[in-house]
Amino acid sequence: MKMSRRTMLHGTAGLATAAALSAPARAAEPIRLGLLTVKTGPLASGGLDMERALTMFLKERDNTLSGRKVELIVADTAGAPATARTKTQELVEKNDVHCLMGPLAAFEALAIDDYIREKQIPVLGVAAAEDVTQRKPNPWLVRGTSSSAQCAHPMGEYCAKDLKYKTMITIGDDIAYGHEMTAGFQRVFEENGGKIVQKLFAPLTAPDYGTYISQLKEADAIFIGFAGSNGFRFLRQFNEYGLQAKLIPVGGMTALDEAVLRNMGDEALGIVTTCWYSAELDNPANQKFAPAFRAENKYDPGFYAAATYVEGAVLEAALKSIDGKIEDKPAFMAALRATKTDTVRGPVRFDEFGNVIGNVYIRKVTRKEGRLVNSVIKTYPDVSQFWTYDQKAFLANPVYSRDWPPAKNLSN
């Protein structure tokens, strides 16, 4: 039988169609996730933990979320604003990431804010810069950690009401994070009857804190607003000067992070700090995460490790709700902001600006099984970035800074 060319073409097309129908559907391309973190400098201890925890989160899920493989691309910002911006551009324009996680520092977040808006890149934020979720909210950002002052607000109340301190000093890194955190603490402490009698700020890369320690005035306690390893370095010198018997140290959310607590001794015992996380939290997610992280890294997870692990949980929940279709940016951002999920820090949800609402914990350093831990002694549930203030009135004020709120009780 002689086959015409037309018949042959029809037959070939039919076979091709049948083969296409019988073949498995083409798998979606991997989700490209960019992590902006710090691997060098004084913030490196926290930055490395961000990477370790996120890698663990993805590995536990076979590097797959909502049925799609995840390709993690890590960039070292070196804790410098200009480098953070350059690395962000590389991740977006060279690596074509679908979303970003990080960066670590508030000044880095401020440095890339306009670029994120311009390129419309979804960001799961770690840095605490206040205004990116307040007066100048970035529509492409959600933050599952906290704003700079979100944990300092309840600590201000706790120091005044529970610890009964009347006079305090604040000291912090001379960067946006240090300014905003200590300002939020000052505001609430003074509104509850206390007085801030001295405010000090040290450069992020200060080689020595002796100059600042020698300036300290008399007070009941000192609030420490340092990041990375700086809290550990300050407290070591503070103790060497013999001041712990005269001036009680209390800390902000990264002052005695687990990443540095492992390097401390008995001088840390009894110090009270505030944070949205502790490795000692007794919830189902953390009961798995903290022991697994400790087994792999030989120390407890803290703020920085929990930050990316929490953001991973938020990412997973959002992707599940949109069947993994991360390419639809508006739908993905809506899903992120609508997320309500249980995490290692406890339950989280988001306000209209994309900032987390969740528990804040007051912690005390104790010894457990031979190691120092941040034991939870009080929980403030469902804390907003606006604390107990009216949102409209809060936003009508300037952003927290070195100068706002004004310091009216400084001693001469």
C-alpha positions in Angstrom: 0.0 0.0 0.0 1.3 3.4 -1.0 1.1 6.1 1.7 0.6 9.7 0.6 2.7 12.4 2.1 -0.4 14.0 3.7 -1.4 10.7 5.3 2.1 10.2 6.7 2.2 13.7 8.1 -1.2 13.2 9.8 0.1 9.9 11.2 3.3 11.5 12.5 1.4 14.3 14.1 -1.0 11.8 15.8 1.9 9.9 17.2 3.5 13.0 18.5 0.2 14.1 20.2 -0.2 10.7 21.7 3.3 10.7 23.1 2.8 14.2 24.5 -0.4 13.1 26.3 1.2 9.9 27.7 4.4 11.7 28.9 4.5 13.1 32.4 3.8 16.8 32.7 7.0 18.9 32.5 8.2 19.8 36.0 8.2 23.4 37.0 11.6 25.1 37.3 13.1 25.3 40.7 12.2 28.2 43.0 15.3 30.4 43.3 15.6 31.8 46.8 18.3 34.4 47.6 19.6 34.8 51.1 21.3 38.0 52.1 23.4 37.4 55.1 26.7 38.4 56.8 29.7 36.0 56.9 32.5 38.5 57.8 32.8 41.2 60.5 31.2 41.7 63.9 27.8 40.5 62.7 29.1 37.2 61.2 28.2 35.0 64.1 24.5 35.8 63.5 24.8 35.8 59.8 26.3 32.3 59.7 23.4 31.0 61.9 20.9 32.5 59.4 22.4 30.4 56.6 22.8 27.2 58.8 19.1 27.3 59.9 17.7 28.0 56.5 19.8 25.2 55.0 18.5 22.9 57.7 14.9 24.0 57.0 15.2 23.2 53.3 17.1 19.9 53.9 14.4 18.6 56.2 12.0 19.1 53.3 14.3 17.5 50.7 14.8 21.1 49.3 11.2 21.0 48.1 8.3 23.3 48.9 4.8 22.9 47.5 6.1 20.3 45.1 8.9 22.5 43.6 12.6 22.1 44.2 14.2 25.1 45.9 17.6 26.4 44.9 19.2 28.5 47.6 21.7 31.2 46.6 23.6 32.8 49.4 25.3 36.2 49.3 27.6 37.7 51.8 26.9 41.4 52.4 29.8 41.8 54.8 27.5 44.0 57.0 28.0 47.0 54.7 25.2 48.9 53.0 26.9 49.4 49.7 27.8 45.7 49.5 24.2 44.7 50.5 22.9 46.7 47.6 25.4 45.2 45.1 24.7 41.7 46.3 20.9 42.3 46.0 21.3 43.5 42.4 23.4 40.4 41.6 20.8 38.0 43.1 18.0 39.7 41.2 19.6 40.5 37.8 22.2 37.7 37.5 20.6 34.8 39.5 17.0 35.8 38.7 15.7 34.9 42.2 12.0 34.6 42.8 12.3 36.1 46.3 14.8 37.2 48.8 15.3 36.5 52.5 17.2 38.9 54.7 19.3 41.0 55.1 20.5 40.9 58.7 21.1 44.6 59.6 18.6 47.5 59.6 21.0 49.8 57.8 21.3 47.1 55.0 17.5 46.9 54.7 17.3 50.7 54.3 20.0 50.6 51.7 18.1 48.2 49.4 14.6 49.4 50.1 14.2 51.6 47.0 15.7 48.9 44.8 13.2 46.3 46.1 10.3 48.6 45.4 11.6 49.3 41.9 12.1 45.7 40.9 9.1 44.4 42.8 10.9 41.5 44.4 9.2 39.8 47.3 11.3 39.9 50.5 11.0 37.8 53.7 12.7 40.3 56.0 15.0 39.7 58.9 16.4 43.1 59.6 14.5 45.2 62.1 14.4 48.7 60.4 11.2 50.3 61.7 10.0 52.4 58.9 9.9 49.7 56.2 6.8 48.5 57.9 5.6 51.8 59.4 5.6 55.3 57.8 7.2 54.1 54.5 5.9 50.6 54.3 7.4 48.5 51.5 4.6 46.6 49.7 7.0 43.8 48.7 8.2 42.9 52.2 6.9 40.8 55.0 8.8 40.4 58.3 8.4 37.4 60.6 11.0 38.6 63.1 10.2 42.0 64.6 10.8 45.7 64.2 13.8 47.1 66.2 11.6 48.3 69.2 9.0 45.5 69.1 10.7 43.5 71.9 12.1 46.6 73.6 8.7 48.0 74.3 7.6 45.2 76.7 11.1 45.2 78.2 10.6 48.8 79.1 7.4 48.0 80.9 9.0 44.9 82.6 11.9 46.9 83.9 9.7 49.5 85.4 6.8 47.4 86.7 8.2 44.0 87.5 11.9 44.8 88.3 11.0 48.2 89.9 13.9 50.0 88.4 13.7 53.8 88.7 16.8 54.9 86.9 18.5 53.3 83.9 21.2 53.8 81.2 20.9 52.7 77.6 23.8 51.8 75.4 23.7 50.4 71.8 25.4 50.2 68.5 25.5 53.6 66.7 23.4 52.3 63.8 19.6 52.4 63.0 19.0 49.2 64.9 20.7 50.5 68.1 19.0 53.9 67.9 15.5 52.5 67.3 15.7 49.7 69.9 17.0 51.9 72.7 14.5 54.7 71.8 11.6 52.3 72.1 12.8 51.0 75.4 13.3 54.6 76.7 9.8 55.6 75.7 8.0 52.8 77.5 10.3 52.8 80.5 9.8 56.5 81.1 6.0 56.3 80.5 5.9 53.8 83.3 7.6 56.1 85.8 11.3 55.3 85.1 14.1 57.7 84.0 16.8 57.3 81.5 19.7 59.2 83.0 22.3 58.5 80.3 22.3 57.4 76.6 25.5 56.1 74.9 26.2 54.8 71.4 29.3 53.0 70.2 30.5 52.4 66.6 29.5 49.0 65.3 33.1 48.1 64.9 34.3 49.5 68.2 37.6 47.7 69.1 37.2 48.4 72.8 34.4 49.5 75.1 36.6 50.8 77.9 35.9 54.5 77.0 32.2 54.0 77.3 32.3 51.9 80.4 34.4 54.5 82.2 31.7 57.1 81.4 28.8 55.2 83.0 26.9 57.1 85.7 25.0 55.8 88.7 21.7 54.0 88.0 19.8 50.9 88.9 20.5 49.1 85.6 21.7 49.4 82.1 19.9 48.3 78.9 22.2 46.8 76.3 21.2 47.3 72.7 24.0 45.6 70.8 23.9 43.2 67.8 26.1 40.2 66.8 29.0 39.5 69.1 29.1 43.1 70.4 26.9 42.3 73.4 29.3 39.6 74.5 32.3 41.8 74.0 30.7 44.7 76.0 29.6 42.4 78.9 33.0 40.8 79.1 34.7 44.2 79.6 31.8 45.4 81.8 32.5 42.4 84.1 36.3 43.0 84.0 35.7 46.5 85.3 33.8 45.0 88.2 30.5 46.9 87.4 28.0 44.0 87.6 27.7 44.4 91.3 26.9 48.1 91.0 24.9 48.3 87.8 22.5 45.5 86.7 22.7 44.7 83.0 19.6 43.8 81.0 19.5 43.1 77.3 17.7 43.7 74.0 16.8 40.9 71.7 20.3 40.2 70.4 22.5 41.2 73.3 22.9 37.7 74.7 21.9 35.7 71.7 22.6 32.0 71.9 25.2 32.4 69.1 27.4 34.2 71.6 26.1 32.9 74.9 28.0 29.7 74.4 31.2 31.7 74.8 30.3 33.2 78.1 30.7 32.0 81.7 29.1 32.6 85.1 29.1 36.3 84.5 26.1 35.9 82.3 24.0 34.0 84.9 20.8 35.9 85.9 20.9 38.5 83.1 17.5 39.2 81.8 16.8 39.9 78.1 13.9 40.2 75.8 13.3 38.5 72.4 10.6 36.9 70.3 12.5 33.6 70.5 14.3 31.3 72.9 15.8 27.9 72.2 13.9 26.8 75.5 10.5 27.4 74.0 8.2 24.5 74.6 6.1 24.2 71.4 6.0 21.3 68.9 8.0 23.1 66.2 10.8 24.2 68.5 10.9 20.8 70.2 12.2 19.4 66.9 14.2 22.4 65.7 16.3 23.3 68.7 17.6 19.8 69.5 18.3 19.2 65.8 20.2 22.5 65.4 22.1 21.8 68.6 23.0 18.3 67.4 24.4 19.6 64.1 26.1 22.7 65.3 27.0 21.9 69.0 25.2 25.0 70.4 21.6 26.3 70.7 19.8 28.3 68.0 19.1 31.9 68.8 17.6 35.0 67.2 19.4 34.7 63.9 18.9 31.0 63.4 15.3 31.2 64.3 14.8 34.2 62.0 15.3 32.3 58.8 13.7 29.1 60.1 10.5 31.2 60.9 10.7 32.9 57.5 11.0 29.5 55.9 7.8 28.4 57.6 6.0 31.5 56.4 7.3 30.9 52.9 6.1 27.3 53.0 2.7 28.2 54.2 2.3 30.9 51.5 3.4 28.7 48.7 1.1 26.0 49.8 -1.9 28.3 49.6 -1.1 29.3 46.0 0.0 25.8 44.8 3.6 26.9 44.5 3.0 29.5 41.8 5.6 32.0 43.1 5.9 33.6 39.6 2.5 35.4 40.2 4.1 38.1 42.4 0.9 39.9 43.5 -0.8 36.6 44.5 2.4 35.5 46.3 2.7 38.7 48.3 -1.0 38.5 49.2 -0.5 34.9 50.4 2.5 35.9 52.5 0.6 38.7 54.2 -2.4 36.5 54.8 -0.3 33.8 56.4 -1.2 32.6 59.9 0.9 29.7 61.0 2.6 28.0 63.9 6.4 28.4 64.0 9.4 27.8 66.3 8.7 31.2 67.9 5.0 30.4 68.4 2.0 31.5 66.3 2.5 34.3 63.8 0.3 36.6 61.7 0.9 39.9 60.0 -0.5 43.4 60.2 -1.6 45.5 57.3 2.0 46.7 56.8 3.5 43.2 56.6 5.0 43.1 60.1 4.6 40.2 62.4 2.3 40.0 65.3 3.5 37.4 67.8 4.7 36.6 71.3 7.6 38.4 73.0 9.4 36.6 75.8 11.3 37.9 78.8 14.2 35.5 79.4 16.8 34.9 82.1 20.2 33.3 81.6 20.4 30.0 83.6 22.5 26.9 83.4 21.0 23.7 82.0 22.8 20.4 81.5 26.1 22.3 81.8 25.3 25.0 79.2 23.9 28.5 79.5 20.4 29.0 78.2 17.8 31.8 78.0 15.0 30.5 80.2 11.6 32.1 79.6 10.2 33.8 82.7 7.3 35.8 81.2 5.4 35.9 77.9 3.8 38.9 76.3 1.3 37.5 73.8 0.4 38.9 70.4 2.7 41.9 70.5 2.4 44.4 67.6 5.0 46.7 66.4 2.8 49.5 67.7 2.8 48.0 71.3 -0.3 49.3 73.1 -0.3 52.6 71.3 -2.9 53.8 68.9 -1.6 53.0 65.4 -2.5 56.4 63.9 -1.0 58.4 66.8 2.2 56.2 66.7 2.7 56.8 63.0 2.2 60.6 63.5 5.4 60.7 65.6 8.9 60.6 64.0 10.6 57.2 63.6 12.6 56.2 66.7 16.1 57.7 66.6 18.9 59.1 68.7 16.8 62.2 69.3 13.2 60.9 69.4 11.7 60.5 71.9 13.6 63.4 73.5 15.6 62.5 76.6 14.3 64.7 79.4 15.9 63.1 82.4 19.6 62.9 81.5 21.9 63.6 84.4 24.7 66.2 84.1 
